[in-house]
Every structure is written in structure tokens, then in C-alpha cells.
């Protein structure tokens, strides 16, 4: 019961290339991720060498342009890859999602020269990214950020503190949102900051209830100097870039949540089939069968939501409302499914000897990251009622 039972997910993939890609991902998960997931999470170890392998395998640039080392894959395929990685170990799936989020500003708003200079290393050169938007005093209220970038000749000097940075202290590059103008969302600009920039330091990682292998840390910018050719997009465009990145990032979180929930469901089904009580398998008891049916329905509906949103994105149509719905439903479903999986396993589920205890602790984070689920409800309501509503 220590390793994940393979999921029996009937996937509809658009091409033979996509089917081969998913087979590769499942093989990597089976050989390289799942066997050590529990021990490494318990030890709080980040698997950097695994991300080097994923980069070399082309899995860190799947939704981006092949001209710069990407995989030319639609989001419909990329997200199913994320789901598989998260099912094997959430630290890995979430890490790939964060890297993709951190890459967005460069890929979508960088100049041709910036893309040519930086994207090959980011997409397939072993580099790992992080995304710096939240601050100690501005989490959900991201437009109130205080980190400031001031022009100094042909450079920018950045001062401030970023909080809750996944890969903080270990990333090779940071996409940083900083204030270059007045208050509010129109005074924010995006920058690509090297991980080894002078004046950039990381605080000790946060001590979290789950995702212990994924470092989350504050970053301190003390007169960090970057050249103007590391500014991404126009001055004052940063907040719009950040919101667009988060729309896609929320789909990544939704896919990770479904993968985590699927892993918990797989463990619960295996236990119900193997465990016997009162002379028969647990799976024979109607109350438990109904619980498993509800769990499976939550997983499948979460998958359907993120795939529907991804197909809108791939078609070039608006998808922000559907992305918020997918993130909201998928992460709430993961929370409930992991709670129910612990219940199915009973006392075993409450011990660290079985993965569902870890899955339960990890699921909570997904309801918070990249916009809490209360923020998702606000986004959905604005789309329904109009932007003038509060």
C-alpha cells in the first residue's frame, strides 16, 4: 500500500504523439517518482535532480513554442501530464506547474531577443523558475504590492520582499512583479530576475503542514539591479500579465488537484478490495461503495472541468471564468476525496505509513495557492454579474 496503485483513467488524447507522451510520463512516475515520494516528503527533500530529468525529457516546456525548445503541446495534453505527475508526487506536479507559470511572461510578452536569449534554457536547459507576486502584506490583494523597481540609468533597482514563493531560494530565475509607478494595478511591471542576482536572498523555508519537499520561502530584494532588457512587457503592464498568467496557472493547480484526488481514490479502492471485515471484503458494504462512488464522481467532474477550460484556451477563446471554476471545484474535490480516503482506510489512513494521510495534508494547500477559493468565487461572480459589481 506504500506505492500508488495505477489509475484506471480512460483518457481521450488528441494525437498518437500525446498518447506516447503520457506513456513516457507514467513510466518516469513509476520508476523515478513514486518509489521515493513518501520518504522524500517526510525528509523535506526537494528532488532537483528529478526536475533536471524532466527538463531533459522535454516536460518543462510542453505548452510552449518548439522554436525555443518547447513541446508545442496544447493545454489539454499538458494538463493531463501535470495530473499524472501530481498523482505520483504533488511536489513534482506543482513544481512543473509553477515553472510553467513563471515562464508565461517571458514566452507571451518577451521580445524576440528576450525569448531567443532565455527560453531555451528555461524550457529545456535544466533551469527552474519561480513566480513572485504575493507579499507579506498583499496576498489576495495583489494590486497593493509594495516591492518597488526604480530606474537607474539603463538598469532597474528592485527593493522589497516577496512571500510564499514556491522554489524560493532554489530557483534559477524569478518572474518578479514590482511597482514602477503609482498605486494600484497600473503601476506594476514584470521583470526576469536571475536567481543569483546580487542583493537577492531567501529566508529559511516555511514550515508547512504538507508539501514539505516543495520549498516555500520569502525573498528579500536589497538593491537588486537588473538591466532594462530584463523588463518583460511595457512599463505598467505587469499586473495584466500577472492576471493572464494566473488564469493558466489555475488550470495547472486544478489538474494537480485532480491527480492528487485520483491517487487517494486509487488507494481507497485498493484497500476496500483487499481488506476484509466480518468475513467479506470492505467493498461489499453498500455504505462504503456509495462513498467510493461519490469520490469517483468528484474526481471525474474535476477532470472534465479543467479539460473543458483547457480546450477553450487552446481554441483561443476566453477561459478565465472556466479556469476559476476548475480550480475551485477541483481543489475542493481533492480536499473532500482525501478526507474520505482516510475514512475508508480507517486507522491505517490516519498513520503516516499510508499515502492518504499525506494526500490529505497536501490537498489543503491547493485550496489556497494561486488565488484562494474565495477569490475564485469572486472571479466567477464578476463574470456572471459584471465587472462593476464587488
C-alpha positions in Angstrom: 0.0 0.0 0.0 3.0 2.3 0.1 3.1 2.9 -3.6 0.4 4.3 -5.7 -2.0 1.9 -7.5 -2.1 2.8 -11.2 -5.1 4.8 -12.1 -7.7 3.3 -14.4 -8.4 6.6 -16.2 -9.8 6.3 -19.7 -8.2 9.3 -21.4 -9.1 10.8 -24.7 -5.9 12.2 -26.1 -5.9 14.1 -29.4 -2.8 12.5 -31.1 -0.6 9.5 -31.1 2.2 11.8 -30.0 0.2 12.8 -27.0 -0.5 9.1 -26.1 3.2 8.4 -26.3 4.0 11.4 -24.2 1.6 10.3 -21.4 3.1 6.8 -21.6 6.6 8.3 -21.0 5.3 10.4 -18.1 3.7 7.3 -16.5 7.0 5.4 -16.9 9.0 8.2 -15.3 6.5 8.4 -12.5 6.6 4.6 -11.9 10.4 4.4 -11.9 11.7 7.7 -10.6 9.0 9.4 -8.6 6.5 7.1 -6.8 9.0 4.7 -5.1 10.7 7.5 -3.1 7.8 10.0 -2.7 6.9 9.2 0.9 10.4 9.1 2.2 11.5 12.3 0.5 8.4 14.2 1.6 8.9 13.1 5.1 12.5 14.3 4.9 11.5 17.6 3.3 13.8 17.0 0.3 13.3 18.8 -3.0 14.1 16.4 -5.9 16.2 18.9 -8.0 17.7 16.0 -10.0 14.3 14.9 -11.0 13.5 18.3 -12.5 16.7 18.1 -14.4 15.4 14.7 -15.8 12.0 16.2 -16.6 13.7 19.1 -18.4 15.9 16.8 -20.4 12.8 14.8 -21.3 11.0 17.9 -22.6 8.5 18.0 -19.8 9.2 21.5 -18.5 8.2 23.3 -21.7 5.3 21.3 -23.0 2.8 24.2 -23.8 5.4 26.5 -25.3 6.8 27.0 -28.8 9.2 24.4 -30.2 11.3 27.2 -31.8 12.7 27.9 -28.4 12.8 24.3 -27.0 9.1 23.9 -26.1 6.9 21.0 -26.8 4.1 22.6 -28.9 1.5 20.7 -26.9 -2.0 22.0 -26.3 -3.0 22.8 -22.7 -5.4 19.8 -23.0 -2.4 17.5 -23.1 -0.1 19.4 -20.8 -2.6 19.4 -18.0 -3.1 15.7 -18.2 0.7 15.3 -17.9 0.5 17.5 -14.8 -2.2 15.3 -13.4 -0.1 12.2 -13.7 2.9 13.9 -12.1 0.9 15.2 -9.2 -0.7 11.8 -8.7 2.8 10.3 -8.3 4.0 13.2 -6.0 2.4 16.6 -5.7 5.7 18.4 -5.1 6.6 17.4 -8.6 3.4 18.2 -10.3 3.1 21.5 -8.5 6.7 22.3 -9.3 6.1 21.8 -13.0 3.0 24.0 -12.8 4.9 26.8 -11.0 7.7 26.6 -13.6 5.2 27.0 -16.4 3.6 29.9 -14.6 7.0 31.6 -14.1 7.7 31.2 -17.8 4.5 32.7 -19.1 5.5 36.4 -19.0 8.7 35.7 -21.0 7.0 33.5 -23.5 3.9 35.6 -24.1 5.3 39.1 -23.6 9.0 39.0 -24.1 10.6 40.4 -27.2 12.1 38.1 -29.8 15.5 38.9 -28.5 14.5 38.0 -24.9 12.9 34.8 -26.0 15.9 33.8 -28.0 18.2 34.6 -25.1 16.3 33.0 -22.3 13.7 30.5 -23.4 16.0 27.6 -24.5 17.5 27.4 -21.0 14.1 27.8 -19.3 12.3 25.2 -21.5 14.9 22.5 -21.9 18.2 23.6 -20.4 17.6 22.5 -16.9 16.7 25.8 -15.4 13.9 26.1 -12.8 11.7 29.1 -12.3 9.6 30.7 -9.6 6.9 33.4 -9.6 7.0 36.4 -7.3 3.7 38.2 -6.9 2.5 37.8 -3.3 4.0 39.8 -0.4 3.7 39.7 3.4 1.1 42.4 3.3 -0.6 41.7 0.0 -1.6 38.2 -0.8 -5.1 38.1 -2.4 -4.9 41.9 -2.8 -2.0 41.6 -5.3 -2.5 45.0 -6.8 -1.4 46.5 -3.4 2.1 45.1 -3.7 4.9 47.3 -2.4 8.1 45.9 -3.9 9.5 48.8 -6.0 11.7 49.0 -9.0 13.3 52.3 -9.7 15.2 53.3 -12.9 18.9 53.9 -12.5 20.5 54.7 -15.9 19.8 51.7 -18.1 19.0 49.5 -15.2 16.3 48.9 -12.6 17.0 48.6 -8.9 14.5 46.4 -7.0 13.8 46.6 -3.3 11.2 44.8 -1.3 10.1 41.4 0.0 8.1 38.7 -1.7 6.3 36.0 0.2 5.0 32.4 -0.3 7.4 31.8 -3.2 7.4 28.2 -4.4 11.0 27.3 -5.2 12.1 30.4 -3.3 15.9 30.2 -2.7 16.5 27.4 -5.2 15.1 28.7 -8.5 17.4 29.8 -11.3 15.1 32.7 -12.3 12.2 34.6 -10.8 9.4 36.4 -12.6 9.0 39.4 -10.3 6.2 41.9 -10.2 7.3 45.2 -8.9 5.9 48.7 -8.6 7.4 51.2 -11.1 4.6 53.8 -11.0 1.8 55.0 -8.8 -0.5 53.0 -6.6 -2.9 50.4 -7.9 -2.7 47.8 -10.7 -1.5 50.2 -13.4 1.8 51.0 -11.7 3.2 47.4 -11.8 5.9 46.0 -14.2 7.2 42.5 -14.7 10.9 41.6 -14.6 13.0 38.5 -15.2 15.5 38.3 -12.3 18.4 35.8 -12.2 18.4 33.5 -9.2 22.0 34.5 -8.3 21.5 38.3 -8.6 23.4 40.4 -6.1 21.3 41.5 -3.2 18.7 38.7 -3.6 18.4 36.5 -0.6 15.9 33.9 0.6 14.6 33.4 4.1 14.5 29.9 5.6 11.7 27.8 4.0 8.3 28.0 5.7 7.4 25.1 7.9 4.3 23.7 6.3 1.8 21.0 7.2 2.2 19.4 3.8 4.2 19.7 0.6 7.3 19.6 2.8 9.5 18.7 -0.2 8.5 21.8 -2.0 10.4 24.8 -0.6 8.2 27.9 0.0 10.1 31.0 1.2 10.2 34.8 1.4 12.6 36.5 -0.9 14.4 39.8 0.0 15.4 42.2 -2.7 18.0 44.6 -1.4 19.1 46.9 -4.3 18.9 44.1 -6.8 20.0 45.6 -10.1 18.7 44.2 -13.4 19.1 45.7 -16.9 16.2 47.1 -18.8 16.4 44.2 -21.2 15.1 42.0 -18.4 11.9 44.0 -18.2 9.0 41.9 -19.6 6.3 43.8 -21.5 5.7 47.5 -21.2 6.1 49.6 -18.0 2.8 49.4 -16.1 1.7 46.2 -18.0 2.8 43.9 -15.2 -0.5 43.4 -13.4 -2.3 42.5 -16.6 0.4 40.0 -17.4 0.2 38.5 -13.9 -3.6 38.0 -14.1 -3.3 36.3 -17.5 -0.6 34.1 -16.2 -2.8 33.1 -13.2 -5.7 32.2 -15.4 -3.5 29.5 -17.0 -1.8 28.7 -13.7 -5.1 28.0 -12.1 -5.7 25.3 -14.6 -2.4 23.8 -13.6 -3.5 23.7 -9.9 -6.8 22.2 -10.9 -5.0 19.4 -12.8 -2.7 18.8 -9.8 -5.7 18.6 -7.5 -7.4 16.0 -9.7 -4.2 14.0 -9.8 -3.9 14.1 -6.0 -7.6 13.1 -5.6 -7.2 10.3 -8.2 -4.2 8.9 -6.2 -6.3 9.0 -3.0 -9.2 7.3 -4.7 -6.9 4.6 -6.1 -5.6 3.8 -2.6 -9.1 3.7 -1.2 -10.4 1.3 -3.9 -7.4 -0.9 -3.4 -7.9 -1.0 0.4 -11.6 -1.7 0.1 -10.9 -4.6 -2.3 -8.1 -6.1 -0.2 -9.3 -5.5 3.3 -11.8 -8.0 4.8 -14.2 -7.4 7.7 -16.9 -9.7 9.1 -15.8 -12.3 6.6 -16.1 -10.3 3.4 -14.3 -7.5 1.6 -15.0 -4.0 2.7 -16.0 -3.3 -0.9 -19.1 -5.5 -0.4 -20.6 -3.0 2.1 -23.1 -0.6 0.5 -22.2 2.4 2.6 -18.6 2.2 1.6 -19.5 1.6 -2.1 -21.6 4.7 -2.1 -18.7 6.7 -0.6 -16.3 5.5 -3.3 -18.9 6.3 -5.9 -19.1 9.9 -4.7 -15.3 10.1 -4.6 -15.0 8.9 -8.1 -17.7 11.4 -9.3 -15.8 14.3 -7.7 -12.6 13.2 -9.4 -14.2 12.8 -12.8 -16.1 16.1 -12.7 -12.9 17.9 -11.7 -11.1 16.4 -14.7 -14.0 17.3 -17.0 -13.9 21.0 -15.8 -10.2 21.5 -16.3 -10.3 19.8 -19.7 -13.2 21.9 -20.9 -11.4 25.1 -19.8 -8.2 23.9 -21.5 -10.0 23.3 -24.8 -11.3 26.9 -24.7 -7.8 28.2 -24.1 -6.4 26.0 -26.9 -9.1 27.4 -29.2 -8.1 31.0 -28.4 -11.4 31.7 -26.6 -11.9 33.4 -23.2 -11.5 30.9 -20.4 -10.9 32.8 -17.2 -14.3 32.0 -15.7 -13.9 28.3 -16.5 -10.4 28.3 -15.1 -11.6 29.7 -11.8 -14.4 27.1 -11.7 -11.9 24.3 -12.5 -9.6 25.5 -9.7 -12.5 26.0 -7.2 -14.2 22.7 -7.9 -11.0 20.6 -8.4 -9.3 21.7 -5.2 -12.5 21.4 -3.1 -13.0 17.9 -4.6 -9.4 17.0 -3.7 -10.0 18.1 -0.1 -13.1 16.0 0.2 -11.8 13.0 -1.6 -8.7 12.8 0.6 -10.8 13.2 3.7 -13.0 10.3 2.5 -9.9 8.2 1.6 -8.6 8.5 5.1 -12.1 7.4 6.3 -12.1 4.3 4.0 -8.7 3.2 5.4 -9.8 3.9 9.0 -7.0 3.8 11.5 -4.5 2.9 8.7 -5.4 6.1 6.9 -4.5 8.2 9.9 -1.0 6.9 10.0 2.0 8.1 8.0 2.6 4.5 6.8 -0.1 5.0 4.1 -0.1 7.8 1.5 -3.6 9.1 2.1 -2.5 10.8 5.3 0.0 12.8 3.2 -2.5 13.4 0.4 -5.0 15.0 3.0 -2.4 17.4 4.3 -1.3 18.3 0.7 -4.8 18.9 -0.5 -5.4 21.8 1.8 -2.6 23.9 0.1 -4.3 23.6 -3.2 -7.4 25.5 -1.9 -5.1 28.4 -1.1 -2.4 28.7 -3.7 -2.7 30.9 -6.9 -5.8 32.6 -5.5 -7.8 31.2 -2.6 -11.1 29.5 -3.4 -12.8 32.6 -2.0 -11.0 34.6 -4.7 -12.2 32.1 -7.3 -15.8 32.6 -6.3 -15.2 36.4 -6.7 -13.8 35.9 -10.2 -16.7 33.7 -11.2 -19.3 36.1 -9.7 -17.7 39.0 -11.6 -18.1 37.1 -14.9 -21.7 36.4 -14.1 -22.7 39.8 -12.8 -20.4 42.2 -14.5 -17.0 43.8 -13.6 -18.8 46.8 -11.9 -20.0 44.5 -9.1 -17.9 44.0 -5.9 
